Amino acid sequence: MTLSLILACFWAVLAQVIALFPSRDHHWRVAYVLIAMGIPLLGYVVYQNGPLVGGLVMIAAMSILRWPVIYLIRWLRKIRG
């Protein structure tokens, strides 16, 4: 297993542990930090393992951070008209 996949697994475990604790803002601040950490990590996964594995990691990350993805899709639909 490559270093990038190990880091991606740690990222996923960290996100799940954070989700266990209550938050006043429903974890939005932490979601922004996870996104900021996850985008370069996803690039590193694609660089080391190829686009297929990168796509699988991206799908896994999107399932963990599903509400930011849902709000992004809603915002893009509203802009498109």
mmCIF file of the N, C-alpha and C atoms, coordinates in Angstrom:
data_MODEL
# 
_entry.id   MODEL 
# 
loop_
_atom_site.group_PDB 
_atom_site.id 
_atom_site.type_symbol 
_atom_site.label_atom_id 
_atom_site.label_alt_id 
_atom_site.label_comp_id 
_atom_site.label_asym_id 
_atom_site.label_entity_id 
_atom_site.label_seq_id 
_atom_site.pdbx_PDB_ins_code 
_atom_site.Cartn_x 
_atom_site.Cartn_y 
_atom_site.Cartn_z 
_atom_site.occupancy 
_atom_site.B_iso_or_equiv 
_atom_site.pdbx_formal_charge 
_atom_site.auth_seq_id 
_atom_site.auth_comp_id 
_atom_site.auth_asym_id 
_atom_site.auth_atom_id 
_atom_site.pdbx_PDB_model_num 
ATOM 1   N N  . MET A 1 1  ? 0.849   -1.165 0.000   1.00 0.00 ? 1  MET A N  1 
ATOM 2   C CA . MET A 1 1  ? 0.000   0.000  0.000   1.00 0.00 ? 1  MET A CA 1 
ATOM 3   C C  . MET A 1 1  ? 0.899   1.234  0.000   1.00 0.00 ? 1  MET A C  1 
ATOM 4   N N  . THR A 1 2  ? 0.571   2.189  -0.833  1.00 0.00 ? 2  THR A N  1 
ATOM 5   C CA . THR A 1 2  ? 1.398   3.381  -0.967  1.00 0.00 ? 2  THR A CA 1 
ATOM 6   C C  . THR A 1 2  ? 1.133   4.370  0.167   1.00 0.00 ? 2  THR A C  1 
ATOM 7   N N  . LEU A 1 3  ? 2.051   5.317  0.314   1.00 0.00 ? 3  LEU A N  1 
ATOM 8   C CA . LEU A 1 3  ? 1.925   6.326  1.360   1.00 0.00 ? 3  LEU A CA 1 
ATOM 9   C C  . LEU A 1 3  ? 0.651   7.141  1.176   1.00 0.00 ? 3  LEU A C  1 
ATOM 10  N N  . SER A 1 4  ? 0.296   7.453  -0.056  1.00 0.00 ? 4  SER A N  1 
ATOM 11  C CA . SER A 1 4  ? -0.899  8.267  -0.289  1.00 0.00 ? 4  SER A CA 1 
ATOM 12  C C  . SER A 1 4  ? -2.169  7.537  0.146   1.00 0.00 ? 4  SER A C  1 
ATOM 13  N N  . LEU A 1 5  ? -2.245  6.243  -0.074  1.00 0.00 ? 5  LEU A N  1 
ATOM 14  C CA . LEU A 1 5  ? -3.428  5.488  0.365   1.00 0.00 ? 5  LEU A CA 1 
ATOM 15  C C  . LEU A 1 5  ? -3.472  5.358  1.886   1.00 0.00 ? 5  LEU A C  1 
ATOM 16  N N  . ILE A 1 6  ? -2.324  5.235  2.513   1.00 0.00 ? 6  ILE A N  1 
ATOM 17  C CA . ILE A 1 6  ? -2.289  5.194  3.983   1.00 0.00 ? 6  ILE A CA 1 
ATOM 18  C C  . ILE A 1 6  ? -2.782  6.528  4.541   1.00 0.00 ? 6  ILE A C  1 
ATOM 19  N N  . LEU A 1 7  ? -2.310  7.636  3.960   1.00 0.00 ? 7  LEU A N  1 
ATOM 20  C CA . LEU A 1 7  ? -2.770  8.952  4.408   1.00 0.00 ? 7  LEU A CA 1 
ATOM 21  C C  . LEU A 1 7  ? -4.262  9.144  4.152   1.00 0.00 ? 7  LEU A C  1 
ATOM 22  N N  . ALA A 1 8  ? -4.766  8.642  3.030   1.00 0.00 ? 8  ALA A N  1 
ATOM 23  C CA . ALA A 1 8  ? -6.195  8.742  2.739   1.00 0.00 ? 8  ALA A CA 1 
ATOM 24  C C  . ALA A 1 8  ? -7.013  7.929  3.748   1.00 0.00 ? 8  ALA A C  1 
ATOM 25  N N  . CYS A 1 9  ? -6.507  6.785  4.142   1.00 0.00 ? 9  CYS A N  1 
ATOM 26  C CA . CYS A 1 9  ? -7.205  5.989  5.167   1.00 0.00 ? 9  CYS A CA 1 
ATOM 27  C C  . CYS A 1 9  ? -7.203  6.707  6.517   1.00 0.00 ? 9  CYS A C  1 
ATOM 28  N N  . PHE A 1 10 ? -6.078  7.322  6.873   1.00 0.00 ? 10 PHE A N  1 
ATOM 29  C CA . PHE A 1 10 ? -6.032  8.109  8.109   1.00 0.00 ? 10 PHE A CA 1 
ATOM 30  C C  . PHE A 1 10 ? -6.999  9.290  8.037   1.00 0.00 ? 10 PHE A C  1 
ATOM 31  N N  . TRP A 1 11 ? -7.104  9.920  6.885   1.00 0.00 ? 11 TRP A N  1 
ATOM 32  C CA . TRP A 1 11 ? -8.037  11.026 6.694   1.00 0.00 ? 11 TRP A CA 1 
ATOM 33  C C  . TRP A 1 11 ? -9.479  10.551 6.925   1.00 0.00 ? 11 TRP A C  1 
ATOM 34  N N  . ALA A 1 12 ? -9.822  9.396  6.374   1.00 0.00 ? 12 ALA A N  1 
ATOM 35  C CA . ALA A 1 12 ? -11.175 8.864  6.527   1.00 0.00 ? 12 ALA A CA 1 
ATOM 36  C C  . ALA A 1 12 ? -11.461 8.496  7.983   1.00 0.00 ? 12 ALA A C  1 
ATOM 37  N N  . VAL A 1 13 ? -10.497 7.891  8.657   1.00 0.00 ? 13 VAL A N  1 
ATOM 38  C CA . VAL A 1 13 ? -10.680 7.537  10.068  1.00 0.00 ? 13 VAL A CA 1 
ATOM 39  C C  . VAL A 1 13 ? -10.818 8.805  10.903  1.00 0.00 ? 13 VAL A C  1 
ATOM 40  N N  . LEU A 1 14 ? -10.004 9.807  10.623  1.00 0.00 ? 14 LEU A N  1 
ATOM 41  C CA . LEU A 1 14 ? -10.093 11.073 11.343  1.00 0.00 ? 14 LEU A CA 1 
ATOM 42  C C  . LEU A 1 14 ? -11.466 11.712 11.154  1.00 0.00 ? 14 LEU A C  1 
ATOM 43  N N  . ALA A 1 15 ? -11.975 11.700 9.939   1.00 0.00 ? 15 ALA A N  1 
ATOM 44  C CA . ALA A 1 15 ? -13.297 12.270 9.671   1.00 0.00 ? 15 ALA A CA 1 
ATOM 45  C C  . ALA A 1 15 ? -14.386 11.520 10.436  1.00 0.00 ? 15 ALA A C  1 
ATOM 46  N N  . GLN A 1 16 ? -14.270 10.213 10.512  1.00 0.00 ? 16 GLN A N  1 
ATOM 47  C CA . GLN A 1 16 ? -15.281 9.431  11.233  1.00 0.00 ? 16 GLN A CA 1 
ATOM 48  C C  . GLN A 1 16 ? -15.202 9.662  12.735  1.00 0.00 ? 16 GLN A C  1 
ATOM 49  N N  . VAL A 1 17 ? -14.006 9.804  13.272  1.00 0.00 ? 17 VAL A N  1 
ATOM 50  C CA . VAL A 1 17 ? -13.852 10.072 14.710  1.00 0.00 ? 17 VAL A CA 1 
ATOM 51  C C  . VAL A 1 17 ? -14.403 11.449 15.048  1.00 0.00 ? 17 VAL A C  1 
ATOM 52  N N  . ILE A 1 18 ? -14.137 12.430 14.208  1.00 0.00 ? 18 ILE A N  1 
ATOM 53  C CA . ILE A 1 18 ? -14.668 13.773 14.431  1.00 0.00 ? 18 ILE A CA 1 
ATOM 54  C C  . ILE A 1 18 ? -16.190 13.757 14.407  1.00 0.00 ? 18 ILE A C  1 
ATOM 55  N N  . ALA A 1 19 ? -16.774 12.960 13.539  1.00 0.00 ? 19 ALA A N  1 
ATOM 56  C CA . ALA A 1 19 ? -18.230 12.896 13.433  1.00 0.00 ? 19 ALA A CA 1 
ATOM 57  C C  . ALA A 1 19 ? -18.882 12.304 14.679  1.00 0.00 ? 19 ALA A C  1 
ATOM 58  N N  . LEU A 1 20 ? -18.131 11.604 15.502  1.00 0.00 ? 20 LEU A N  1 
ATOM 59  C CA . LEU A 1 20 ? -18.694 11.018 16.712  1.00 0.00 ? 20 LEU A CA 1 
ATOM 60  C C  . LEU A 1 20 ? -19.011 12.058 17.785  1.00 0.00 ? 20 LEU A C  1 
ATOM 61  N N  . PHE A 1 21 ? -18.327 13.186 17.738  1.00 0.00 ? 21 PHE A N  1 
ATOM 62  C CA . PHE A 1 21 ? -18.480 14.191 18.786  1.00 0.00 ? 21 PHE A CA 1 
ATOM 63  C C  . PHE A 1 21 ? -19.501 15.248 18.377  1.00 0.00 ? 21 PHE A C  1 
ATOM 64  N N  . PRO A 1 22 ? -20.278 15.752 19.343  1.00 0.00 ? 22 PRO A N  1 
ATOM 65  C CA . PRO A 1 22 ? -21.268 16.792 19.004  1.00 0.00 ? 22 PRO A CA 1 
ATOM 66  C C  . PRO A 1 22 ? -20.588 18.113 18.641  1.00 0.00 ? 22 PRO A C  1 
ATOM 67  N N  . SER A 1 23 ? -21.300 18.905 17.869  1.00 0.00 ? 23 SER A N  1 
ATOM 68  C CA . SER A 1 23 ? -20.765 20.182 17.428  1.00 0.00 ? 23 SER A CA 1 
ATOM 69  C C  . SER A 1 23 ? -21.909 21.184 17.330  1.00 0.00 ? 23 SER A C  1 
ATOM 70  N N  . ARG A 1 24 ? -21.632 22.418 17.694  1.00 0.00 ? 24 ARG A N  1 
ATOM 71  C CA . ARG A 1 24 ? -22.668 23.460 17.624  1.00 0.00 ? 24 ARG A CA 1 
ATOM 72  C C  . ARG A 1 24 ? -22.964 23.871 16.192  1.00 0.00 ? 24 ARG A C  1 
ATOM 73  N N  . ASP A 1 25 ? -21.975 23.869 15.346  1.00 0.00 ? 25 ASP A N  1 
ATOM 74  C CA . ASP A 1 25 ? -22.185 24.293 13.954  1.00 0.00 ? 25 ASP A CA 1 
ATOM 75  C C  . ASP A 1 25 ? -22.355 23.105 13.012  1.00 0.00 ? 25 ASP A C  1 
ATOM 76  N N  . HIS A 1 26 ? -22.686 21.957 13.560  1.00 0.00 ? 26 HIS A N  1 
ATOM 77  C CA . HIS A 1 26 ? -22.925 20.740 12.775  1.00 0.00 ? 26 HIS A CA 1 
ATOM 78  C C  . HIS A 1 26 ? -21.707 20.352 11.942  1.00 0.00 ? 26 HIS A C  1 
ATOM 79  N N  . HIS A 1 27 ? -20.517 20.575 12.495  1.00 0.00 ? 27 HIS A N  1 
ATOM 80  C CA . HIS A 1 27 ? -19.239 20.152 11.904  1.00 0.00 ? 27 HIS A CA 1 
ATOM 81  C C  . HIS A 1 27 ? -18.852 20.885 10.629  1.00 0.00 ? 27 HIS A C  1 
ATOM 82  N N  . TRP A 1 28 ? -19.420 22.042 10.353  1.00 0.00 ? 28 TRP A N  1 
ATOM 83  C CA . TRP A 1 28 ? -19.086 22.740 9.118   1.00 0.00 ? 28 TRP A CA 1 
ATOM 84  C C  . TRP A 1 28 ? -17.646 23.249 9.109   1.00 0.00 ? 28 TRP A C  1 
ATOM 85  N N  . ARG A 1 29 ? -17.161 23.787 10.240  1.00 0.00 ? 29 ARG A N  1 
ATOM 86  C CA . ARG A 1 29 ? -15.771 24.253 10.280  1.00 0.00 ? 29 ARG A CA 1 
ATOM 87  C C  . ARG A 1 29 ? -14.806 23.100 10.042  1.00 0.00 ? 29 ARG A C  1 
ATOM 88  N N  . VAL A 1 30 ? -15.087 21.975 10.646  1.00 0.00 ? 30 VAL A N  1 
ATOM 89  C CA . VAL A 1 30 ? -14.224 20.809 10.465  1.00 0.00 ? 30 VAL A CA 1 
ATOM 90  C C  . VAL A 1 30 ? -14.320 20.298 9.028   1.00 0.00 ? 30 VAL A C  1 
ATOM 91  N N  . ALA A 1 31 ? -15.505 20.390 8.435   1.00 0.00 ? 31 ALA A N  1 
ATOM 92  C CA . ALA A 1 31 ? -15.667 19.954 7.045   1.00 0.00 ? 31 ALA A CA 1 
ATOM 93  C C  . ALA A 1 31 ? -14.791 20.791 6.116   1.00 0.00 ? 31 ALA A C  1 
ATOM 94  N N  . TYR A 1 32 ? -14.708 22.107 6.376   1.00 0.00 ? 32 TYR A N  1 
ATOM 95  C CA . TYR A 1 32 ? -13.854 22.954 5.551   1.00 0.00 ? 32 TYR A CA 1 
ATOM 96  C C  . TYR A 1 32 ? -12.386 22.549 5.684   1.00 0.00 ? 32 TYR A C  1 
ATOM 97  N N  . VAL A 1 33 ? -11.966 22.215 6.892   1.00 0.00 ? 33 VAL A N  1 
ATOM 98  C CA . VAL A 1 33 ? -10.584 21.785 7.115   1.00 0.00 ? 33 VAL A CA 1 
ATOM 99  C C  . VAL A 1 33 ? -10.337 20.445 6.424   1.00 0.00 ? 33 VAL A C  1 
ATOM 100 N N  . LEU A 1 34 ? -11.298 19.524 6.535   1.00 0.00 ? 34 LEU A N  1 
ATOM 101 C CA . LEU A 1 34 ? -11.147 18.221 5.884   1.00 0.00 ? 34 LEU A CA 1 
ATOM 102 C C  . LEU A 1 34 ? -11.099 18.365 4.363   1.00 0.00 ? 34 LEU A C  1 
ATOM 103 N N  . ILE A 1 35 ? -11.882 19.277 3.820   1.00 0.00 ? 35 ILE A N  1 
ATOM 104 C CA . ILE A 1 35 ? -11.847 19.512 2.374   1.00 0.00 ? 35 ILE A CA 1 
ATOM 105 C C  . ILE A 1 35 ? -10.493 20.095 1.972   1.00 0.00 ? 35 ILE A C  1 
ATOM 106 N N  . ALA A 1 36 ? -10.007 21.062 2.771   1.00 0.00 ? 36 ALA A N  1 
ATOM 107 C CA . ALA A 1 36 ? -8.711  21.674 2.460   1.00 0.00 ? 36 ALA A CA 1 
ATOM 108 C C  . ALA A 1 36 ? -7.578  20.657 2.548   1.00 0.00 ? 36 ALA A C  1 
ATOM 109 N N  . MET A 1 37 ? -7.685  19.687 3.438   1.00 0.00 ? 37 MET A N  1 
ATOM 110 C CA . MET A 1 37 ? -6.678  18.632 3.521   1.00 0.00 ? 37 MET A CA 1 
ATOM 111 C C  . MET A 1 37 ? -6.891  17.570 2.454   1.00 0.00 ? 37 MET A C  1 
ATOM 112 N N  . GLY A 1 38 ? -8.145  17.320 2.101   1.00 0.00 ? 38 GLY A N  1 
ATOM 113 C CA . GLY A 1 38 ? -8.471  16.217 1.215   1.00 0.00 ? 38 GLY A CA 1 
ATOM 114 C C  . GLY A 1 38 ? -8.169  16.454 -0.247  1.00 0.00 ? 38 GLY A C  1 
ATOM 115 N N  . ILE A 1 39 ? -8.276  17.698 -0.711  1.00 0.00 ? 39 ILE A N  1 
ATOM 116 C CA . ILE A 1 39 ? -8.044  17.974 -2.128  1.00 0.00 ? 39 ILE A CA 1 
ATOM 117 C C  . ILE A 1 39 ? -6.586  17.709 -2.526  1.00 0.00 ? 39 ILE A C  1 
ATOM 118 N N  . PRO A 1 40 ? -5.607  18.238 -1.775  1.00 0.00 ? 40 PRO A N  1 
ATOM 119 C CA . PRO A 1 40 ? -4.222  17.876 -2.145  1.00 0.00 ? 40 PRO A CA 1 
ATOM 120 C C  . PRO A 1 40 ? -3.922  16.390 -1.953  1.00 0.00 ? 40 PRO A C  1 
ATOM 121 N N  . LEU A 1 41 ? -4.545  15.791 -0.943  1.00 0.00 ? 41 LEU A N  1 
ATOM 122 C CA . LEU A 1 41 ? -4.352  14.358 -0.717  1.00 0.00 ? 41 LEU A CA 1 
ATOM 123 C C  . LEU A 1 41 ? -4.916  13.551 -1.869  1.00 0.00 ? 41 LEU A C  1 
ATOM 124 N N  . LEU A 1 42 ? -6.050  13.971 -2.400  1.00 0.00 ? 42 LEU A N  1 
ATOM 125 C CA . LEU A 1 42 ? -6.623  13.292 -3.555  1.00 0.00 ? 42 LEU A CA 1 
ATOM 126 C C  . LEU A 1 42 ? -5.703  13.408 -4.766  1.00 0.00 ? 42 LEU A C  1 
ATOM 127 N N  . GLY A 1 43 ? -5.110  14.579 -4.957  1.00 0.00 ? 43 GLY A N  1 
ATOM 128 C CA . GLY A 1 43 ? -4.138  14.734 -6.039  1.00 0.00 ? 43 GLY A CA 1 
ATOM 129 C C  . GLY A 1 43 ? -2.941  13.822 -5.870  1.00 0.00 ? 43 GLY A C  1 
ATOM 130 N N  . TYR A 1 44 ? -2.496  13.667 -4.640  1.00 0.00 ? 44 TYR A N  1 
ATOM 131 C CA . TYR A 1 44 ? -1.371  12.779 -4.347  1.00 0.00 ? 44 TYR A CA 1 
ATOM 132 C C  . TYR A 1 44 ? -1.745  11.317 -4.626  1.00 0.00 ? 44 TYR A C  1 
ATOM 133 N N  . VAL A 1 45 ? -2.977  10.934 -4.274  1.00 0.00 ? 45 VAL A N  1 
ATOM 134 C CA . VAL A 1 45 ? -3.439  9.562  -4.553  1.00 0.00 ? 45 VAL A CA 1 
ATOM 135 C C  . VAL A 1 45 ? -3.477  9.316  -6.056  1.00 0.00 ? 45 VAL A C  1 
ATOM 136 N N  . VAL A 1 46 ? -3.997  10.276 -6.810  1.00 0.00 ? 46 VAL A N  1 
ATOM 137 C CA . VAL A 1 46 ? -4.052  10.119 -8.266  1.00 0.00 ? 46 VAL A CA 1 
ATOM 138 C C  . VAL A 1 46 ? -2.646  10.050 -8.843  1.00 0.00 ? 46 VAL A C  1 
ATOM 139 N N  . TYR A 1 47 ? -1.740  10.872 -8.330  1.00 0.00 ? 47 TYR A N  1 
ATOM 140 C CA . TYR A 1 47 ? -0.360  10.879 -8.818  1.00 0.00 ? 47 TYR A CA 1 
ATOM 141 C C  . TYR A 1 47 ? 0.324   9.536  -8.586  1.00 0.00 ? 47 TYR A C  1 
ATOM 142 N N  . GLN A 1 48 ? 0.120   8.942  -7.407  1.00 0.00 ? 48 GLN A N  1 
ATOM 143 C CA . GLN A 1 48 ? 0.810   7.696  -7.085  1.00 0.00 ? 48 GLN A CA 1 
ATOM 144 C C  . GLN A 1 48 ? 0.104   6.447  -7.602  1.00 0.00 ? 48 GLN A C  1 
ATOM 145 N N  . ASN A 1 49 ? -1.229  6.463  -7.666  1.00 0.00 ? 49 ASN A N  1 
ATOM 146 C CA . ASN A 1 49 ? -1.967  5.235  -7.937  1.00 0.00 ? 49 ASN A CA 1 
ATOM 147 C C  . ASN A 1 49 ? -2.810  5.254  -9.201  1.00 0.00 ? 49 ASN A C  1 
ATOM 148 N N  . GLY A 1 50 ? -2.937  6.401  -9.831  1.00 0.00 ? 50 GLY A N  1 
ATOM 149 C CA . GLY A 1 50 ? -3.709  6.472  -11.063 1.00 0.00 ? 50 GLY A CA 1 
ATOM 150 C C  . GLY A 1 50 ? -5.117  6.987  -10.847 1.00 0.00 ? 50 GLY A C  1 
ATOM 151 N N  . PRO A 1 51 ? -5.788  7.327  -11.958 1.00 0.00 ? 51 PRO A N  1 
ATOM 152 C CA . PRO A 1 51 ? -7.113  7.943  -11.860 1.00 0.00 ? 51 PRO A CA 1 
ATOM 153 C C  . PRO A 1 51 ? -8.210  7.006  -11.361 1.00 0.00 ? 51 PRO A C  1 
ATOM 154 N N  . LEU A 1 52 ? -8.103  5.716  -11.598 1.00 0.00 ? 52 LEU A N  1 
ATOM 155 C CA . LEU A 1 52 ? -9.138  4.798  -11.134 1.00 0.00 ? 52 LEU A CA 1 
ATOM 156 C C  . LEU A 1 52 ? -9.172  4.740  -9.609  1.00 0.00 ? 52 LEU A C  1 
ATOM 157 N N  . VAL A 1 53 ? -8.032  4.563  -8.995  1.00 0.00 ? 53 VAL A N  1 
ATOM 158 C CA . VAL A 1 53 ? -7.955  4.538  -7.532  1.00 0.00 ? 53 VAL A CA 1 
ATOM 159 C C  . VAL A 1 53 ? -8.308  5.911  -6.973  1.00 0.00 ? 53 VAL A C  1 
ATOM 160 N N  . GLY A 1 54 ? -7.860  6.973  -7.657  1.00 0.00 ? 54 GLY A N  1 
ATOM 161 C CA . GLY A 1 54 ? -8.216  8.326  -7.234  1.00 0.00 ? 54 GLY A CA 1 
ATOM 162 C C  . GLY A 1 54 ? -9.707  8.560  -7.272  1.00 0.00 ? 54 GLY A C  1 
ATOM 163 N N  . GLY A 1 55 ? -10.363 8.040  -8.286  1.00 0.00 ? 55 GLY A N  1 
ATOM 164 C CA . GLY A 1 55 ? -11.825 8.153  -8.364  1.00 0.00 ? 55 GLY A CA 1 
ATOM 165 C C  . GLY A 1 55 ? -12.517 7.415  -7.231  1.00 0.00 ? 55 GLY A C  1 
ATOM 166 N N  . LEU A 1 56 ? -12.000 6.258  -6.881  1.00 0.00 ? 56 LEU A N  1 
ATOM 167 C CA . LEU A 1 56 ? -12.587 5.511  -5.764  1.00 0.00 ? 56 LEU A CA 1 
ATOM 168 C C  . LEU A 1 56 ? -12.396 6.247  -4.438  1.00 0.00 ? 56 LEU A C  1 
ATOM 169 N N  . VAL A 1 57 ? -11.232 6.831  -4.256  1.00 0.00 ? 57 VAL A N  1 
ATOM 170 C CA . VAL A 1 57 ? -10.979 7.610  -3.041  1.00 0.00 ? 57 VAL A CA 1 
ATOM 171 C C  . VAL A 1 57 ? -11.874 8.847  -3.023  1.00 0.00 ? 57 VAL A C  1 
ATOM 172 N N  . MET A 1 58 ? -12.079 9.472  -4.176  1.00 0.00 ? 58 MET A N  1 
ATOM 173 C CA . MET A 1 58 ? -12.950 10.641 -4.240  1.00 0.00 ? 58 MET A CA 1 
ATOM 174 C C  . MET A 1 58 ? -14.394 10.279 -3.898  1.00 0.00 ? 58 MET A C  1 
ATOM 175 N N  . ILE A 1 59 ? -14.867 9.149  -4.398  1.00 0.00 ? 59 ILE A N  1 
ATOM 176 C CA . ILE A 1 59 ? -16.219 8.701  -4.075  1.00 0.00 ? 59 ILE A CA 1 
ATOM 177 C C  . ILE A 1 59 ? -16.345 8.422  -2.579  1.00 0.00 ? 59 ILE A C  1 
ATOM 178 N N  . ALA A 1 60 ? -15.323 7.818  -1.993  1.00 0.00 ? 60 ALA A N  1 
ATOM 179 C CA . ALA A 1 60 ? -15.344 7.558  -0.552  1.00 0.00 ? 60 ALA A CA 1 
ATOM 180 C C  . ALA A 1 60 ? -15.368 8.867  0.232   1.00 0.00 ? 60 ALA A C  1 
ATOM 181 N N  . ALA A 1 61 ? -14.574 9.842  -0.191  1.00 0.00 ? 61 ALA A N  1 
ATOM 182 C CA . ALA A 1 61 ? -14.558 11.134 0.495   1.00 0.00 ? 61 ALA A CA 1 
ATOM 183 C C  . ALA A 1 61 ? -15.887 11.872 0.333   1.00 0.00 ? 61 ALA A C  1 
ATOM 184 N N  . MET A 1 62 ? -16.488 11.758 -0.835  1.00 0.00 ? 62 MET A N  1 
ATOM 185 C CA . MET A 1 62 ? -17.785 12.392 -1.054  1.00 0.00 ? 62 MET A CA 1 
ATOM 186 C C  . MET A 1 62 ? -18.875 11.747 -0.211  1.00 0.00 ? 62 MET A C  1 
ATOM 187 N N  . SER A 1 63 ? -18.756 10.467 0.070   1.00 0.00 ? 63 SER A N  1 
ATOM 188 C CA . SER A 1 63 ? -19.747 9.828  0.926   1.00 0.00 ? 63 SER A CA 1 
ATOM 189 C C  . SER A 1 63 ? -19.565 10.249 2.380   1.00 0.00 ? 63 SER A C  1 
ATOM 190 N N  . ILE A 1 64 ? -18.346 10.557 2.778   1.00 0.00 ? 64 ILE A N  1 
ATOM 191 C CA . ILE A 1 64 ? -18.099 11.033 4.140   1.00 0.00 ? 64 ILE A CA 1 
ATOM 192 C C  . ILE A 1 64 ? -18.563 12.482 4.276   1.00 0.00 ? 64 ILE A C  1 
ATOM 193 N N  . LEU A 1 65 ? -18.241 13.317 3.308   1.00 0.00 ? 65 LEU A N  1 
ATOM 194 C CA . LEU A 1 65 ? -18.613 14.733 3.329   1.00 0.00 ? 65 LEU A CA 1 
ATOM 195 C C  . LEU A 1 65 ? -19.795 14.975 2.389   1.00 0.00 ? 65 LEU A C  1 
ATOM 196 N N  . ARG A 1 66 ? -20.876 14.254 2.589   1.00 0.00 ? 66 ARG A N  1 
ATOM 197 C CA . ARG A 1 66 ? -21.976 14.305 1.635   1.00 0.00 ? 66 ARG A CA 1 
ATOM 198 C C  . ARG A 1 66 ? -22.738 15.627 1.664   1.00 0.00 ? 66 ARG A C  1 
ATOM 199 N N  . TRP A 1 67 ? -22.895 16.278 2.828   1.00 0.00 ? 67 TRP A N  1 
ATOM 200 C CA . TRP A 1 67 ? -23.670 17.517 2.855   1.00 0.00 ? 67 TRP A CA 1 
ATOM 201 C C  . TRP A 1 67 ? -22.996 18.665 2.123   1.00 0.00 ? 67 TRP A C  1 
ATOM 202 N N  . PRO A 1 68 ? -21.687 18.863 2.235   1.00 0.00 ? 68 PRO A N  1 
ATOM 203 C CA . PRO A 1 68 ? -21.084 19.899 1.384   1.00 0.00 ? 68 PRO A CA 1 
ATOM 204 C C  . PRO A 1 68 ? -21.261 19.612 -0.111  1.00 0.00 ? 68 PRO A C  1 
ATOM 205 N N  . VAL A 1 69 ? -21.238 18.353 -0.490  1.00 0.00 ? 69 VAL A N  1 
ATOM 206 C CA . VAL A 1 69 ? -21.444 17.997 -1.902  1.00 0.00 ? 69 VAL A CA 1 
ATOM 207 C C  . VAL A 1 69 ? -22.881 18.286 -2.316  1.00 0.00 ? 69 VAL A C  1 
ATOM 208 N N  . ILE A 1 70 ? -23.842 17.964 -1.458  1.00 0.00 ? 70 ILE A N  1 
ATOM 209 C CA . ILE A 1 70 ? -25.253 18.231 -1.767  1.00 0.00 ? 70 ILE A CA 1 
ATOM 210 C C  . ILE A 1 70 ? -25.495 19.724 -1.916  1.00 0.00 ? 70 ILE A C  1 
ATOM 211 N N  . TYR A 1 71 ? -24.950 20.539 -1.003  1.00 0.00 ? 71 TYR A N  1 
ATOM 212 C CA . TYR A 1 71 ? -25.116 21.980 -1.099  1.00 0.00 ? 71 TYR A CA 1 
ATOM 213 C C  . TYR A 1 71 ? -24.414 22.546 -2.331  1.00 0.00 ? 71 TYR A C  1 
ATOM 214 N N  . LEU A 1 72 ? -23.272 21.998 -2.715  1.00 0.00 ? 72 LEU A N  1 
ATOM 215 C CA . LEU A 1 72 ? -22.594 22.441 -3.930  1.00 0.00 ? 72 LEU A CA 1 
ATOM 216 C C  . LEU A 1 72 ? -23.450 22.152 -5.159  1.00 0.00 ? 72 LEU A C  1 
ATOM 217 N N  . ILE A 1 73 ? -24.040 20.975 -5.219  1.00 0.00 ? 73 ILE A N  1 
ATOM 218 C CA . ILE A 1 73 ? -24.900 20.627 -6.358  1.00 0.00 ? 73 ILE A CA 1 
ATOM 219 C C  . ILE A 1 73 ? -26.115 21.543 -6.416  1.00 0.00 ? 73 ILE A C  1 
ATOM 220 N N  . ARG A 1 74 ? -26.735 21.810 -5.267  1.00 0.00 ? 74 ARG A N  1 
ATOM 221 C CA . ARG A 1 74 ? -27.881 22.722 -5.241  1.00 0.00 ? 74 ARG A CA 1 
ATOM 222 C C  . ARG A 1 74 ? -27.483 24.120 -5.699  1.00 0.00 ? 74 ARG A C  1 
ATOM 223 N N  . TRP A 1 75 ? -26.315 24.600 -5.257  1.00 0.00 ? 75 TRP A N  1 
ATOM 224 C CA . TRP A 1 75 ? -25.849 25.929 -5.642  1.00 0.00 ? 75 TRP A CA 1 
ATOM 225 C C  . TRP A 1 75 ? -25.579 25.996 -7.134  1.00 0.00 ? 75 TRP A C  1 
ATOM 226 N N  . LEU A 1 76 ? -24.956 24.954 -7.693  1.00 0.00 ? 76 LEU A N  1 
ATOM 227 C CA . LEU A 1 76 ? -24.678 24.941 -9.128  1.00 0.00 ? 76 LEU A CA 1 
ATOM 228 C C  . LEU A 1 76 ? -25.965 24.888 -9.944  1.00 0.00 ? 76 LEU A C  1 
ATOM 229 N N  . ARG A 1 77 ? -26.969 24.169 -9.464  1.00 0.00 ? 77 ARG A N  1 
ATOM 230 C CA . ARG A 1 77 ? -28.259 24.140 -10.171 1.00 0.00 ? 77 ARG A CA 1 
ATOM 231 C C  . ARG A 1 77 ? -28.930 25.496 -10.147 1.00 0.00 ? 77 ARG A C  1 
ATOM 232 N N  . LYS A 1 78 ? -28.822 26.206 -9.021  1.00 0.00 ? 78 LYS A N  1 
ATOM 233 C CA . LYS A 1 78 ? -29.442 27.530 -8.909  1.00 0.00 ? 78 LYS A CA 1 
ATOM 234 C C  . LYS A 1 78 ? -28.748 28.512 -9.829  1.00 0.00 ? 78 LYS A C  1 
ATOM 235 N N  . ILE A 1 79 ? -27.427 28.434 -9.951  1.00 0.00 ? 79 ILE A N  1 
ATOM 236 C CA . ILE A 1 79 ? -26.694 29.328 -10.836 1.00 0.00 ? 79 ILE A CA 1 
ATOM 237 C C  . ILE A 1 79 ? -27.050 29.069 -12.293 1.00 0.00 ? 79 ILE A C  1 
ATOM 238 N N  . ARG A 1 80 ? -27.162 27.781 -12.620 1.00 0.00 ? 80 ARG A N  1 
ATOM 239 C CA . ARG A 1 80 ? -27.456 27.408 -14.020 1.00 0.00 ? 80 ARG A CA 1 
ATOM 240 C C  . ARG A 1 80 ? -28.841 27.872 -14.438 1.00 0.00 ? 80 ARG A C  1 
ATOM 241 N N  . GLY A 1 81 ? -29.725 27.959 -13.477 1.00 0.00 ? 81 GLY A N  1 
ATOM 242 C CA . GLY A 1 81 ? -31.040 28.519 -13.778 1.00 0.00 ? 81 GLY A CA 1 
ATOM 243 C C  . GLY A 1 81 ? -32.057 27.501 -13.979 1.00 0.00 ? 81 GLY A C  1 
# 
